[in-house]
Amino acid sequence: MNILITGASKGIGFATAKMLAEKGHQVVGLARTKPNNFPGAFHTIDLGCETARVTLFNELATEHKFDGLLNNVGLVNPAPIEDITLEHFDACIDINLRCSLQAAQAVVPHMKDQGQGRIVFTSSMVVAGVPFRTSYAASKSGMVSFTRSWALELATHGITVNSVAPGPVETELFNTNNPQGSESRARYIEGIPMQRVGLPEEIAAANCYFLVGQSGFTTGQTLFVDGGYMTGKSAL
Ligand SMILES: NC(=O)c1ccc[n+]([C@@H]2O[C@H](COP(=O)([O-])OP(=O)(O)OC[C@H]3O[C@@H](n4cnc5c(N)ncnc54)[C@H](OP(=O)(O)O)[C@@H]3O)[C@@H](O)[C@H]2O)c1
């Protein structure tokens, strides 16, 4: 299978690319910086640039005829309500949602032609509500909504659409927004029944299940890979 991954140079995207390649799949990765050891084709691009990304998505979709898409690039822009600028809000919606829509618009025609395809979003546990994540959580909730609508729209074309919603994961993105010793990091871990953050490989495994695994009858779902966060706290 041939899979396109946005935000593939590190963290969850990179771990997923590596796992897919180890399973014998072809991967095309996108990000601003090319890692030394990417296990597939790689294109450097700022996905915040709308015209550049549409051009590249369309070129790549023609060239590679993708079987799968992982919409993984993400921007957080944390802030209390009073400090959110519309510019920062728009940037979150742009890179997390509009970019995902445009990537899907590039790959869906071929998926429809071949009567099969897999689309996966990297959503987040913040859809449950997390302080200071207004813009990010709105965009990640939008991904869950895209997942459900597209699953219905594409079901008869053999295309599945699912989301993986991680809890806190040990990546640069999480560590930058929640540094060691910060109040937000402590709050995240305190809320996780397993009392730890996840590993990128633990999210990659769920992505692989939806992208290339035996998940063909599963669509419109959001799988929380979050150390039990969405299950809630034990009463004991
Ligand atoms: N880590 C967590 O705790 C967590 C929890 C829930 C959901 N998520 C979601 O998981 C996804 C991946 O995050 P991660 O934790 O793996 O973060 P990460 O390690 O920082 O990786 C983010 C990836 O996105 C790329 N990227 C960021 N901005 C970009 C831009 N403007 N243009 C192109 N590429 C860009 C980065 O590469 P370059 O910097 O080289 O461009 C990198 O490859 C995100 O959607 C995030 O919201 C993460």
The ligand as an ORCA input file, in Angstrom:
! r2SCAN-3c Opt
* xyz 0 1
  N       2.106     14.555     21.347
  C       0.910     14.569     21.904
  O       0.760     14.548     23.123
  C      -0.313     14.569     21.025
  C      -1.544     14.259     21.630
  C      -2.677     14.267     20.845
  C      -2.594     14.567     19.485
  N      -1.386     14.867     18.938
  C      -1.341     15.187     17.514
  O      -0.420     14.351     16.882
  C       0.025     14.988     15.686
  C       1.528     14.858     15.584
  O       2.097     15.525     16.686
  P       3.413     15.031     17.430
  O       3.099     15.023     18.858
  O       3.972     13.829     16.778
  O       4.350     16.299     17.206
  P       5.827     16.508     16.613
  O       6.727     15.436     17.086
  O       6.172     17.914     16.918
  O       5.591     16.326     15.060
  C       4.836     17.258     14.327
  C       5.107     17.028     12.864
  O       4.412     18.011     12.098
  C       5.362     18.715     11.288
  N       4.917     20.080     11.113
  C       4.559     20.965     12.076
  N       4.213     22.137     11.514
  C       4.347     21.980     10.182
  C       4.149     22.829      9.067
  N       3.752     24.115      9.209
  N       4.379     22.346      7.828
  C       4.797     21.076      7.666
  N       4.999     20.223      8.665
  C       4.790     20.672      9.922
  C       6.677     18.595     12.055
  O       7.801     18.695     11.227
  P       8.656     20.027     10.956
  O       8.798     20.730     12.276
  O       9.919     19.479     10.397
  O       7.864     20.792      9.960
  C       6.570     17.148     12.531
  O       6.897     16.263     11.503
  C      -0.484     16.431     15.765
  O      -1.628     16.587     14.958
  C      -0.873     16.588     17.214
  O      -1.895     17.525     17.383
  C      -0.244     14.867     19.676
*
